[in-house]
Amino acid sequence: MELKDKKVLITGGSAGIGKALIKELLTHGVKDFAVIGRSQDKLNALKDEFKDADFILVSADISRLEAIERLVKEVSKTWDHIDLLINNAGVVSADPLQDMTDEDLVNQININLTGLILLTKKALPLLLKSEDAGLMNMSSGLGYIAKPFYSVYAATKAGVRHFSEAMRRELIFENIHVMTIYPTATDTDMMTSARVDRMDSPELVAQKSIEGLLNKEINVILGGEQRIKDIATNFNHPLEIDKSVRENYEAYKERTKEHRAM
Ligand SMILES: NC(=O)c1ccc[n+]([C@@H]2O[C@H](COP(=O)([O-])OP(=O)(O)OC[C@H]3O[C@@H](n4cnc5c(N)ncnc54)[C@H](OP(=O)(O)O)[C@@H]3O)[C@@H](O)[C@H]2O)c1
């Protein structure tokens, strides 16, 4: 895929991994970005930070149907097609299930999964107009290996993984490369309230994601060889992962108890 002059619609491009993706795409000659995020201030800051880019900025909540329809309408006023849709916006709330507020439970599903699927549906006609399109969905390492206290978040991210796989097969005869990204802990605002020792940089995640897009990879899994081994263990011998959870249960609980970025 040649990225120069592509038109990119990205959700959650105003911070963290999404912003790093914009920065990375600019180095590949992309200039046109449509970005949705809730905070207008964070969106406006993109214009100051990336002066060479042309932005369509929509301040709205991706979990709301009318926001998605407004976004697609705004985009189609200026562009006649979309080359790359990056479904990146996401939130997290860690808690034992019975302690999680109903609001956090529902909002994680609506933002991370329902919004992502709805936007894909509504943007698909514009993506299909591109001669060489990409659909990049942001899952998480927890989309492959579920961990305690992330039951809802992990369910949304496994949902993203499966949605991607189904869409890749559904669009098999179309010019749309469908791929999924699985970051591990990454140093962004989302992780400020989590207690994690080592994190990837958002720039690394962005670089690997775009490299994967250019190489037409279907899954970009961060976290190195150990992560690949752990995924295989979780598939073939899930009780080995359970054993490690049993041994480290209190530590998991401690590390995640404040983790919330909604
Ligand atoms: N950081 C990690 O360790 C990690 C690991 C694995 C996967 N991920 C995934 O990577 C993606 C990006 O995460 P990040 O770490 O970059 O998060 P982040 O720094 O918190 O940024 C999230 C972005 O999404 C936007 N956003 C959040 N809720 C939204 C909503 N309802 N409607 C529209 N925009 C919304 C935010 O802008 P506003 O707040 O202004 O709306 C922001 O631009 C997420 O899907 C996350 O689940 C992250």
The ligand as a Gaussian input file, in Angstrom:
#p B3LYP/6-31G(d) Opt

LIG

0 1
 N       -2.373000       2.349000      26.450000
 C       -2.377000       1.022000      26.535000
 O       -1.700000       0.424000      27.383000
 C       -3.201000       0.205000      25.570000
 C       -2.972000      -1.182000      25.524000
 C       -3.733000      -1.958000      24.668000
 C       -4.696000      -1.368000      23.857000
 N       -4.906000      -0.026000      23.927000
 C       -5.956000       0.539000      23.081000
 O       -5.411000       1.521000      22.233000
 C       -6.390000       2.519000      21.941000
 C       -5.820000       3.889000      22.230000
 O       -5.512000       3.939000      23.623000
 P       -4.563000       5.059000      24.248000
 O       -3.756000       4.366000      25.269000
 O       -3.930000       5.858000      23.193000
 O       -5.679000       5.903000      25.024000
 P       -5.710000       7.459000      25.430000
 O       -4.351000       8.017000      25.491000
 O       -6.600000       7.537000      26.607000
 O       -6.452000       8.107000      24.158000
 C       -7.754000       7.711000      23.831000
 C       -8.244000       8.531000      22.655000
 O       -9.594000       8.122000      22.364000
 C      -10.468000       9.242000      22.471000
 N      -11.756000       8.766000      22.990000
 C      -11.985000       8.105000      24.144000
 N      -13.290000       7.855000      24.305000
 C      -13.896000       8.379000      23.206000
 C      -15.252000       8.473000      22.797000
 N      -16.249000       7.984000      23.557000
 N      -15.552000       9.070000      21.623000
 C      -14.553000       9.590000      20.861000
 N      -13.250000       9.542000      21.196000
 C      -12.932000       8.954000      22.357000
 C       -9.754000      10.199000      23.432000
 O      -10.156000      11.540000      23.269000
 P      -11.280000      12.180000      24.279000
 O      -10.942000      11.725000      25.669000
 O      -11.176000      13.644000      24.065000
 O      -12.581000      11.627000      23.807000
 C       -8.309000      10.015000      22.968000
 O       -8.083000      10.750000      21.784000
 C       -7.620000       2.157000      22.792000
 O       -8.549000       1.459000      22.007000
 C       -7.047000       1.242000      23.853000
 O       -8.011000       0.358000      24.346000
 C       -4.179000       0.769000      24.755000

